[in-house]
């Protein structure tokens, strides 16, 4: 029995330590995937993903790579559901910007702000791609899924996934090379 098999068996039996370990191992990448795909509240959606995983854990069988893939497929479906909800019930944006006279901050908060700016730049760059190209690239890079796993998650052929990946990467390369401001 592999270490993952033992961990997964403990999670299926409801061991809190096993769930905590699975969550700690996968959540940063899954949350990043949700952010890149434009989830309105990625932390809330991450919770929905894990809730669905917990509900359906008894239906999963496979190895560690298969579990990782399965979790990202669940996340992918949650993003699609959220997109559908947002189109059915669009929200009116509210200006929640801070007043110009608020004092600046220094220290760890600034580091977090810089990291957020970089994340926002990546999100804006990815937003220039088609939704399918963006989904393929984020599942391949953040999800670390194989072409076949992405194809299964998206209901496409592996050849279509490869083509979407190739076109998306070419577009991103061109934008970065040309220094397109974002």
N, C-alpha and C positions, 0 to 999 in steps of 0.2 A: 504494500500500500504506500503510495507516494505521500509526501507531506501535504500536498493540496487535497488529496483524497481524504486524509484524516481531518483536515480543517473543514472541508465541505461537509463531511459526515456530521461533524460536531455542529455546524451551522444548521443543518437539516433537523437535528435533534433539539435546536433552540438554544444552544450555548451562546451566551452573550459575548464571550471573549472571541468566539469564532466570527460572529457577525461584525464585531468591532474591527477585527483584522481584515476581513474582506472589504469592509467599508474604507478603512484607511488605505488599503492597497489600490483600490480602484477609483475612489471618489475624486481625487484631484484631476485625473485625466477625464473622467466623465463630466465633471463640472466645467472643465476647459472646453470640452466639446459643446456643451450647452451654451456657454458664453459665446463661442465663435459662431454658433448658428443663430445667435440673436435672441435667446430666451429672455423674456421680459424679467423674470425673477429666477435666475439659474439655481439659487439655493433651494427655492421652493420646488422647482422642477426636479432637482436632484433628490429631494425627499420623496417625490412621487415615484421616481425611478426605483429607489430602494424599497419603497412600499410594494410596488409591483413585483420586484424580485423576491421579496419575502413571501408574498402571496403564492407565487408560482414556483418556489424553490423545489418543491416536490416533483415538478414536471421536468426538471433539468437532469440530464445525464450526459456526462462527458468529462473531458479533462480541463485543466486550468485555462488553456487557450480558448477552448470552447465556452467556458463560463464567461471569460472576459468578453468574447464576441457576443454572447447572449445578453450580457448587461448593456453593451453598446447598442444592440438592436432594440432593447427595451427603451433606452434613452432616445434613440432615433424616432421611435413611435410616439414617445411623449412630446417630442419637439413638433412632430407633424400634427398631433392633437392640439397643441397650444396654438400653432399657426391657424388651424381651422377655427378655434375658438375666437381668436383675435379678428379674423375676417368676419365672423358672424356678429361679434359684439365689439366693434372698434371703440377705442377709448379716446377721449378728447385730451390732448396734452395740456399739462399745467406747467407754468413757468415756475420751477423750483430752484432757480439759480440763486446763489448767495449774493447779498448786497455787496457793492463795490467797496464799501468802507469796512468790511470785516478784516481783522488783522490776519496776516499770513501765519503759517505754522512752520516749524522747523523740526527736524528729527525724523523718527521712524515714519511718521505720517507722510512726510515728503517722499520718502522712499516708496511707500505704497502708492502715492499719487503718481510718481514717475512710472512705476510698473503698470498702473492702470492706463496711463497715457499710451504706453507701448501696446498694451492689450487692445485698447481702442483703435490704434493705428492698424493692427493686424485685422481686427474685425472690419474696419472700413475697407481695407485692401481686399479681404475676402468677399465683402459685400458687392464688389464689382463683378464677381463671377456669377454665373447662373446658379440657381438654387441647387441643381443636381451636381454641378462641379464642386460647389462648396461642401455639399454633403459627402461626396466621395473623398475629397481631400481631408476633411476633418475625421472621417471614419478611418481612413488609411493612416493618417499621421497621429492624431490624438488618440484614436481608438486602437491603433496598432493592429488593425484587422487586415487580413489577407484580401486579395482581389475577390476570391470566391466568397468570403464572408460578407464583404460589402455588397456583392452582387445579390446574395441571398437576402440581405437586410433591405435592399432597395428594390428587389423584384426585377433585376436587370441581368443581362448576360455578363459574364466576365469581360468579354470583348467591349461591351458598351461602357463598363466601368473603367477599363484601361483607356478608352478614347476620352471619356470625361476627365479622367485624371491628367492625361497628356495635354488636352486643351486648356484645362485650368492652370496647370503649371506654366505652360507657355504664356498665358495671359499675365500671370503674376510676375514672371520673369521680365516680360516686356515692360510692365509698369514700373518695376523696381529699376531696371536698366535705364529707362527714360526719366527717372526721378519724378514721376507723377506725384504732385503734392496731395496729401491726404489729411 
